[in-house]
Amino acid sequence: MRLAFTAGPDRLRFPRDATAASRRDAIHLLNRAANLKTFKALGVRDDLIQGMEELGIKTPTAIQSEAIPFLLDPGTDFIAQAQTGTGKTAAFGVPVLMGVNPEFRGIQALIVAPTRELAKQIGKQLFRFTKYCSTKIFVEVLTGGDHFDRQCAALQRPTHIVVATPGRLLDLLDRKALSLSSVKVLVMDEADEMLTLGFKKELAQICEITRSRQATWLFSATIPEGVKRLITDYMSPQAHTVRIDQAHVVNRDIAHRFVVVREKEKTARIAEFLKHQGEDRGVIFCRTKAGATALSEELAEKGYPVDVLQGDLPQLERDKVLRSFKKGRFQFLIATDVAARGIDVEGLAFVIHHQLPDQIDYYTHRSGRTGRAGRKGVSIAFLGHEEKGDITKLAKELGLNFVEMR
């Protein structure tokens, strides 16, 4: 998938003798003085700001305020512990776009993501940011499930930014379809998820292949041992590190609700809720593939317009389901957490949790599918009686107010 971007005039300039550390410190202090309330104060160009504002991104989130000033400074290694839903794509995407030289034909930035859906979402978001810019920048999104030969052909044209999943990227490198010799910045998004999906070896290879890069930016919801090893082996000991606490994670335009129900009544209660939604659309999350499939079949039998997205589906079938949902061919999507990584569907009114997820950051990811671009949304958890304590813990960890529905 190929996108054409644009870039505008240069950003603020520093004296030639200014060190990287002094530039970082100066920007950091200036932004603190400005209370980090605007993208302009962070150093973002006006043309990109205009593109973000059209998407409803008007005030920097915590991760954007912390990341952007540092990432605009060339050569800075950066580690961010931040969950999905915190605005990570803009946090690294805007500095990537501002750092590209459109006149140089080679690949200057590489963004690696765990899933096809997330990679395409990142590419789409970058494209939207540049709507009001002038000079074209080209990005190629390289993922499994897309036609291999077409990707090889597309890479023969000028390509400034690559967004890729690890496996497909290495396959194309083996075919000598692209070169990463001119990559200045390597971004690893959702690093912990990539390791969970078994990409440890591939990430190490990518880091080795791009050894001549100037900077490595790593974003991860958690920092387990495998991520620590990546940091130790491939990043500077002086890498700037930030951790966005849970209270900054969840979108405040989302109302959080829960319903306590007996397990055998859960499907009936969810169906009752869906019955009263009119034309509103939403996603229902299940923990397991079997649970998602079973719930889909039960709701379909009751006449509800649903389909399911889970990991056992072939990639082409997953694409078809997601495309149909985006086009409004059915109203409710049932999904597992991993299969739903990167879902970006506009105008979703609600999210339902058939069960609470095993990890707190998965709750953030799930609920973040609604309440986007300034719209209001609701996140509803259907709980067994034994799970009420989990809601209390979740509310405390995320700084949320959960209201019980009867």
Summary of the structure (lengths in Angstrom):
residues: 406
radius of gyration: 21.5
end to end distance: 46.2
largest distance: 70.7
contacts: 1354
relative contact order: 0.13
helix: 41%
strand: 18%
